[in-house]
Amino acid sequence: MKLEIKVPSVGESVTQGIISSWLKAEGDFVEEGGDLLELETDKANVTVPAPAAGVVSITVKPGTEVTIGQVVGYIDSAASKPAAQPPAPQPTPAPARTAPASAQPAAMPAAPQPPAPARAAAPPVLAVATPPAPTAAPSAAVTSAPAPAAPPARAAAPEPARPAAPAQRPPASSGNGATPPTRTPMSSLRKRIAQRLLEAQHSTASLSTFNEVNMKNVMDLRSRYREEFERIHGVRLGFMSFFVKAVCRALAEFPMVNARIDGEEIVYYNTFDIGVAVSTDRGLVVPVVKGADRLSIAQLEAAVADLASRARDRKILPDELAGGTFSITNGGVFGSLLSTPLLNYPQSAILGMHTIQKRPVVEEDAGETIVIRPMMYVALTYDHRLIDGKEAVSFLRRVKELVEDPWRLLIEV
């Protein structure tokens, strides 16, 4: 029975992709769930698993642009896995024949060896000048007459000076002393990324609002319980779980931020499925933490760590990239102090986290005292067609309040 290999869905609004490579060749056997091909889209680079075990038949070549749901090959599930072939026996070498003793030449006596230093110097001496072999001496040479003294060695004549190598020419310039630019064609993937970003910009009325968060309480909490948290839960305690928790609470209070426009209708989501941007070697991937509002801090940290690890290893599943209602991106891991994140279309809002920097702030509780605190700028980009400025600013301020006072997240106030 032949089963179709179809291009899977890898996220909302993604309709096309590129088969970057087949991980199995024509006629290869693949196990069910085994790595079959790599698919690139403008939102994800994923490894597609085999829907069943069988022999692979490929109908679409690597590098071809395909659409979601398109048939790109088949798996013959009726074909059995080929038995492993035993290694071919190595031929036994024939025994070497030895010549009879009478046919072997008589062994020549070994020449006397010079002392070790002389032996070490012999090869370079021979390489410099090898004198001609002496001719056989007549029988009279056996007499005791002293040999004539060797003539004094002549001084080596100096070698003539070699002409200097011509200097290499510098690379051709464009006329003003600068190296000309290099041009390379855009890949199909990069073209679609550019197209999708322009679509997000042209299809929405994007606007950003900013605030800053005092991270002292969260950092103190992490420092106090970090080792115990990791020992009990087996996962690192970071900042992302606090922001995801705060976002879910704020989305419940401002449901329009968790909605989107579909034609002339507003779609309100009844779930809190938060996309968390992950940087990989092939670009940005946004896996989704489903039902994030129902997870604890430890469960959120584990979920984010697992999704990020599998996204970087290209083991993320297609359905784990779909269905997000709101997204968070953290440019602070690269040192970004402030930025305006782009919407993860068709979502209506995205939160941008940034690097933590110590800055002087005024604390009114201490009598308007200027103190140094670890501060983080946060940004909310939103679709102004759907979300009013007052609602966006209020949402971001609520996130700020919850992160600055993390105990609110525990007692739900």
Buried (B, 14 or more C-beta within 10 A) or exposed (E): EBBEBBBBBBBBBBEBBBBBEBBBEEEBBBEEEBBBBBBBBBBBBBBBBBBBBBBBBBEBEEEEBBEBEBEBBBBBBEBEEEEEEEEEEEEEEEEEEEEEEEEEEEEEEEEEEEEEEEEEEEEEEEEEEEEEEEEEEEEEEEEEEEEEEEEEEEEEEEEEEEEEEEEEEEEEEEEEEEEEEEEEEEEBBEEBBEEBBEBBEEBBEBBBBBBBBBBBBBBEBBEEEEEEBEEEBEBEBBBBBBBBBBBBBBBEEBEBBBBBBEEEEEBEBEEBBBBBBBBBEBBBBBBBBBEBBEBEBBBBBBBBBBBBEBBBEBEBBBEBBBBBBBBBBBBBEEEBEBBBBBBBBBBBBBBBBBBBBEBEBEEEEEEEEEEEBBBBBBBBBBBBEBBEEEBBBBBBBBBBBBBBBBEBBEEEE
